Amino acid sequence: MDRFLAFSLPELPFVIITLIVAFTIHEFAHAYVAYKFGDDTAKSQGRLTLNPVHHLDPIGTILILIAGFGWARPVPVDRRNFQNPRLAGIFVSLAGPLSNFLIAAIAYAILFFSVRTGVPPFFVDLLNMMVWLNVVLFVFNLLPLPPLDGYRIIEDVVSPSVRAKLTQYEQYGTLIFLIIVITPLYQYTIQPIFSFVLPSIIQGFNTMFMLLFG
């Protein structure tokens, strides 16, 4: 059965737990920041919650187990409710990836002290998966490709005229994104980013904790 999955069977329980936590908090963060900026669309649709049932997308979750990438249910946002749509839009888009970064940092902190005090191996494995997958989600979601958060941030950073042009081609952007992810192009585009950025972030966590508590 392993050959049909992106992860090995022993890893699967840790992956599932991590994805439930990561996807739920990621989407909740989008909803919470949007609500704080004046948009209650997500709240009115029951998305301002930490209940995973309201955030997980069955197909997106299954796909990440099989193919290594997937998605949660996007949080609905109505920019017309923002006093400053561009500024609010940037913060709302950033909230999701930053929540994953925060989860990874907290998990690494727990792991750092747990290893020193001695904990069951399964707990160490879970924390390692929590760190790794959340760093992956942090970096992945900041890629400037639709429909990822990084693309939404670029939309709000550029001028309205450029944003209008981007919107015209957005429907093709999703197709381009899928082609990059599921074809060998991944090895020459996204994979090099992960190969450099992911180890750098995790090494950064280690350096910081060693300086503070080593």
PyMOL commands that set and color helices and strands:
alter all, ss='L'
color gray80, all
select helices_A, chain A and resi 2-4+12-36+41-44+52-54+58-67+79-81+85-117+121-141+149-157+160-182+185-188+190-213
alter helices_A, ss='H'
color red, helices_A
deselect
rebuild
show_as cartoon
